[in-house]
């Protein structure tokens, strides 16, 4: 929450020496130096896109599974969500940077790659030629890396699911047949209030054949008995 509060934290608690957000984690050493030299509190809650990955240590893993961040932030601004305010809007890592990390992990014995992002299926990373690579294309490339046997991704937004991503489940054996896709509510009224951008029927029709985990939100203050009944209905197996 530091990104959202920023200088307000210092005003409430003057004894705080540093305030930084997840996008400026790599700047902590220089902030510590500035604090030590000047005895002035350091506050950096900016969103410098993806530069932190150039400063973090190379990833390592001592198991068969590893997580690779491919994008950060979200531009959906759902009513209930703080992500755009605390992590910034959607920013994708360059394609080659992601692939270099995957290959590095594969060389260490990793066999399953989990691609991560606050809205992971919004990934649109540029390659060195300036071409835009979407998540489906990235999954295909990750799956083609020698030694990688399984690929997963999380977390997704229903309105970002392209046909090419649907096809990837059929065409790429390494892509695990499981999908984490939040539905949030079975009530169109609630979905509209949440600014989710889809209806319950659209969600059901597209994913009725899939193996899903689908988080649902409910509020006693805003959900009527009819809305709660629709929430239960959407959970029924089909």
Secondary structure, DSSP 8 states (H G I E B T S, - for coil): -HHHHTHHHHHH-TT--EEE-GGGGGGHHHHHHHHHHH---EEE----TTGGGGTS-----SSSEEEEE-EE--S---TT--HHHHT-S-EE--HHHHHHHHHHHHHTT--EEEEE-TTGGG-EEE-TTS-EEEHHHHHHHHHTSTT--EEEEE-B-GGG--HHHHHHHHH-TTB-S-EEB--B-S-HHHHHHHT-SS-HHHHHHHHTTS-EE--B---TTT--HHHHHHHHHHHS--
